[in-house]
Amino acid sequence: MTATDDLHYDDEDMRHILRGVRTIAMVGASPNPVRPSNFAMKYLQGKGYRVIPVNPGQAGGKILGEDAYATLADIPGTIDMVDIFRASSAVPPIVDEAIRLKDDKGISVVWMQLGIRNDEAAEKAEDAGLTVVMNRCPKIEYGRLFGELSWAGVVSGIISSKRPKMQP
């Protein structure tokens, strides 16, 4: 896979991931409510996931009611998925840590957020037995795959930016 290849993920595989994980370590989680990581974290918490923030600058504090940690290794207990909200160039050491902790923490998925892609790190993670998703947001995928977008009228034909035709 090269950086110019389109990424395609089977919807059923994505559903399987989102149904299977319960605990998500969000690397790059922010306490700032206008940051995408904060909004995604809050949404996923509302769907029943435990989302543990990983942010060295916030370690020892709390983000959305969860203790924040500096590294994945600092998190007590198990982690099903590592959700990366960091630049593509920052991904390799995060993936290396996930691989090292895979068996001890139960990590099975590395998910890179929208705009985040690192093919070399992805290949390394897959070779270590981890499932990898790149350039996708679990919040958006959850809404798309479990029908929530249609509840809001998105892609349903109910809401449109076009002016309705007037009836005679």
C-alpha positions in Angstrom: 0.0 0.0 0.0 1.3 3.4 -0.9 0.3 6.8 0.4 -1.5 7.5 -2.9 -3.7 4.3 -2.7 -7.3 4.8 -1.7 -8.1 3.2 1.6 -11.2 0.9 1.6 -12.6 -0.8 4.6 -15.4 -3.3 4.4 -18.5 -2.1 6.3 -19.0 -5.4 8.1 -15.3 -5.4 9.2 -15.8 -1.9 10.6 -19.0 -2.9 12.4 -17.2 -5.9 13.9 -14.4 -3.6 15.2 -16.9 -1.2 16.7 -19.0 -3.9 18.3 -16.0 -5.7 19.7 -14.1 -3.0 21.4 -15.2 -1.6 24.8 -12.1 0.3 26.0 -10.4 2.9 23.8 -7.1 4.7 24.6 -7.3 8.0 22.8 -3.8 9.3 22.1 -4.0 13.0 21.7 -7.2 13.5 23.6 -7.8 17.2 24.5 -9.6 18.8 27.4 -10.6 21.7 25.1 -14.3 21.2 24.1 -13.8 22.7 20.6 -11.1 20.2 19.7 -12.2 17.2 17.5 -10.7 14.7 19.9 -12.8 16.1 22.8 -16.0 15.9 20.8 -15.2 12.4 19.5 -14.3 11.2 23.0 -17.6 12.6 24.4 -19.6 11.0 21.7 -18.0 7.6 22.1 -18.5 7.7 25.9 -22.2 8.4 25.2 -22.3 5.2 23.1 -21.0 3.1 26.0 -17.3 3.0 25.3 -14.8 3.7 28.0 -12.4 6.2 26.4 -9.1 6.8 28.3 -7.2 9.9 27.4 -3.5 9.7 26.6 -1.9 13.1 26.6 1.4 13.8 28.4 0.5 17.4 29.0 -2.7 16.4 30.8 -1.3 13.3 32.7 -2.6 13.3 36.3 -5.6 15.3 35.4 -9.0 14.4 34.0 -10.6 14.8 30.6 -14.3 14.2 30.4 -14.3 12.4 33.8 -11.5 10.0 32.9 -8.0 10.0 34.3 -5.5 11.1 31.7 -2.2 9.3 31.2 1.1 10.1 29.6 1.6 6.8 27.8 -0.3 3.7 26.9 1.9 1.8 29.4 0.6 4.0 32.2 -3.0 2.9 31.7 -4.1 0.3 34.3 -6.0 -2.7 32.9 -6.8 -3.6 29.4 -7.2 -1.6 26.2 -9.1 -2.9 23.2 -8.2 -0.1 20.7 -5.7 2.7 20.4 -7.3 5.7 18.6 -4.6 8.1 17.4 -5.3 11.8 17.2 -1.8 12.8 16.4 0.1 13.8 13.2 1.0 11.0 10.8 4.7 11.6 11.7 4.0 10.9 15.4 2.3 7.5 14.7 5.4 5.1 14.6 6.3 5.3 18.3 2.7 5.0 19.3 2.3 1.9 17.2 5.6 0.5 18.5 4.2 1.0 22.1 0.9 -0.6 21.1 2.8 -3.6 19.7 4.9 -4.0 22.8 1.8 -3.9 25.0 -0.5 -5.9 22.7 -0.5 -9.1 24.8 -0.3 -7.5 28.3 -3.1 -4.9 27.6 -5.2 -6.9 25.1 -4.8 -4.3 22.3 -6.2 -5.6 19.0 -6.9 -2.5 17.0 -4.9 0.6 16.0 -7.2 3.3 14.6 -5.8 6.5 13.0 -8.1 9.4 12.8 -9.2 11.4 9.7 -6.2 12.7 7.9 -3.8 10.4 9.8 -2.0 7.8 7.7 1.3 6.0 8.1 1.6 3.0 5.9 4.9 1.8 7.4 3.6 1.8 10.9 0.4 0.2 9.7 2.3 -2.6 8.0 4.3 -3.1 11.2 1.2 -3.3 13.3 -0.5 -5.7 10.9 2.6 -7.9 10.9 2.3 -8.0 14.7 -1.3 -9.2 14.5 -3.1 -5.9 15.0 -6.1 -4.7 13.0 -5.4 -1.3 11.5 -7.8 1.5 10.3 -6.4 4.7 8.9 -7.9 8.0 7.9 -11.3 7.3 9.5 -13.0 8.5 12.6 -14.7 5.9 14.9 -17.4 8.5 15.8 -18.3 9.1 12.2 -18.1 5.4 11.3 -20.3 4.5 14.3 -23.0 7.0 13.2 -22.8 5.8 9.6 -22.8 2.1 10.3 -25.4 2.0 13.1 -28.0 4.3 11.4 -27.5 7.5 13.4 -26.9 9.7 10.4 -30.3 8.8 9.0 -31.9 9.8 12.3 -30.7 13.3 11.6 -31.9 13.1 8.1 -28.4 12.9 6.6 -28.3 10.9 3.4 -32.0 10.0 3.8 -33.5 12.4 1.3 -35.4 14.1 4.2 -33.1 17.1 4.5 -32.0 18.9 1.4 -30.3 22.2 0.6 -32.5 22.5 -2.5 -35.6 24.7 -2.4 -38.7 22.5 -2.5 -40.8 22.7 -5.7 -43.9 24.7 -5.2 -47.2 22.8 -5.7 -49.7 24.5 -8.1 
